[in-house]
């Protein structure tokens, strides 16, 4: 499992439970509680996607650090310019 996916799955599951609770509350005529649960569900979806994106960013930064550790600060070869032709 990639970094951030566990947190994403947990939060997304909670959001789905709140979504089902939203429908239940609307059916039982608890409009304000249903609106609050719906808003919380959409908020959790946003938080879940941010957690997944942050996990991907962390993975990319770790991969770059590992690459830099193995390759060091090798200077890039000079590119040919008009003066060298």
C-alpha positions as CSV (number, residue, x, y, z in Angstrom):
1,X,0.0,0.0,0.0
2,X,1.4,3.3,-1.0
3,X,1.9,6.1,1.5
4,X,-1.3,8.0,2.3
5,X,-3.6,5.3,0.9
6,X,-4.4,3.9,4.3
7,X,-5.5,7.3,5.7
8,X,-7.4,7.9,2.5
9,X,-9.3,4.7,2.7
10,X,-10.2,5.3,6.4
11,X,-11.4,8.8,5.9
12,X,-13.2,7.9,2.7
13,X,-15.0,5.0,4.5
14,X,-16.1,7.5,7.3
15,X,-17.3,9.8,4.6
16,X,-19.4,7.0,3.0
17,X,-20.9,6.2,6.4
18,X,-21.8,9.8,6.9
19,X,-23.3,9.9,3.4
20,X,-25.5,7.0,4.3
21,X,-26.4,8.7,7.6
22,X,-27.3,11.8,5.6
23,X,-29.8,9.9,3.5
24,X,-31.2,8.2,6.7
25,X,-31.6,11.6,8.4
26,X,-33.4,13.1,5.5
27,X,-35.8,10.2,5.3
28,X,-36.5,10.5,9.0
29,X,-37.3,14.2,8.5
30,X,-34.3,15.5,10.4
31,X,-33.4,18.1,7.8
32,X,-30.8,20.2,9.7
33,X,-29.0,17.1,11.0
34,X,-29.0,15.7,7.5
35,X,-27.5,18.9,6.1
36,X,-24.8,18.9,8.8
37,X,-24.0,15.2,8.1
38,X,-23.9,15.9,4.3
39,X,-21.6,18.9,4.8
40,X,-19.3,16.8,7.1
41,X,-19.3,14.0,4.5
42,X,-18.1,16.4,1.7
43,X,-15.5,17.9,4.0
44,X,-14.1,14.5,4.8
45,X,-13.9,13.7,1.1
46,X,-11.8,16.8,0.6
47,X,-9.6,15.9,3.6
48,X,-9.2,12.3,2.2
49,X,-8.0,13.6,-1.2
50,X,-5.5,16.0,0.5
51,X,-4.1,13.1,2.5
52,X,-3.6,11.0,-0.6
53,X,-2.0,13.9,-2.5
54,X,0.3,14.6,0.5
55,X,1.3,10.9,0.6
56,X,2.2,11.0,-3.1
57,X,4.3,14.2,-2.6
58,X,6.1,12.6,0.3
59,X,6.9,9.5,-1.8
60,X,8.3,11.7,-4.6
61,X,10.4,13.7,-2.1
62,X,11.8,10.5,-0.6
63,X,12.6,9.1,-4.1
64,X,14.4,12.3,-5.0
65,X,16.4,12.2,-1.7
66,X,17.4,8.6,-2.4
67,X,18.4,9.5,-6.0
68,X,20.5,12.4,-4.7
69,X,22.1,10.2,-2.1
70,X,23.2,7.7,-4.7
71,X,24.2,10.1,-7.4
72,X,25.6,13.0,-5.4
73,X,26.0,16.4,-6.8
74,X,27.4,15.4,-10.1
75,X,27.7,18.4,-12.3
76,X,25.7,18.1,-15.5
77,X,27.8,17.9,-18.7
78,X,28.1,21.1,-20.6
79,X,25.6,21.3,-23.4
80,X,27.0,22.3,-26.7
81,X,26.5,26.0,-27.4
82,X,27.0,28.1,-30.5
83,X,30.5,29.0,-29.3
84,X,31.8,25.4,-29.1
85,X,30.6,24.5,-32.6
